[in-house]
């Protein structure tokens, strides 16, 4: 059974709303304005005067204020400091374990697992990676637009509708479906 894109988007919105309602510490009437689209905001709601509490001093107060301005922060109250030197070290260490002449593919899918695909990709390549792996064509396009010219492998199969994008940006697809193979063949033939 195929699920229409609109249904998946609706389900994702429902899921996000449920997660937000469980995680958000503020009552609905206290939620600050949230961006709904470019330049569009929901009406801002303010807590009643008698419900306001003074903010604690120091870091605790800053954390609580930040949480109020961004209710999603309650879901992930952490941050990551990315050490590109450590990434380069790890690539060199792994390369030292494989036979000479073996190609090394650095996987940078999902924005390099949240680390930033473009800077991680450049660092991995500088440290000796030979090629890159991404999950989706748009991730490969982003790397190409950043000037990366090494082979980029798609670790999941693109849809037939993405065949032209795959060909245009010289991505190496995973293929396990005849319809996708034919679409990729047509797109490649059209590009010459």
Long-range contacts (C-beta under 8 A, 24 or more apart in sequence): 19-75, 20-71, 20-72, 20-75, 23-71, 23-72, 23-74, 23-75, 24-71, 24-74, 25-67, 25-71, 25-74, 26-68, 26-71, 30-68, 31-71, 32-68, 32-69, 32-71, 34-71, 80-114, 80-115, 82-115, 82-116, 82-119, 82-120, 84-119, 84-120, 84-123, 87-115, 87-120, 87-123, 87-124, 87-127, 88-123, 88-124, 88-126, 88-127, 89-127, 91-123, 91-124, 91-127, 91-128, 91-129, 92-127, 92-128, 95-127, 95-128, 95-129, 103-130, 103-131, 104-128, 104-129, 104-130, 104-131, 105-129, 105-130, 105-131, 105-132, 105-133, 105-153, 106-131, 106-132, 106-133, 107-132, 107-133, 107-134, 107-155, 108-132, 108-133, 108-134, 108-139, 108-143, 109-133, 109-134, 109-135, 109-136, 109-139, 109-155, 110-135, 110-139, 111-139, 117-142, 117-143, 118-142, 118-143, 118-146, 118-148, 121-146, 121-148, 122-146, 122-148, 125-150, 134-171, 137-162, 137-165, 137-166, 137-169, 137-171, 138-165, 140-166, 140-169, 140-171, 141-165, 141-169, 141-171, 144-169, 144-170, 144-171, 158-184, 163-187, 164-190, 167-191
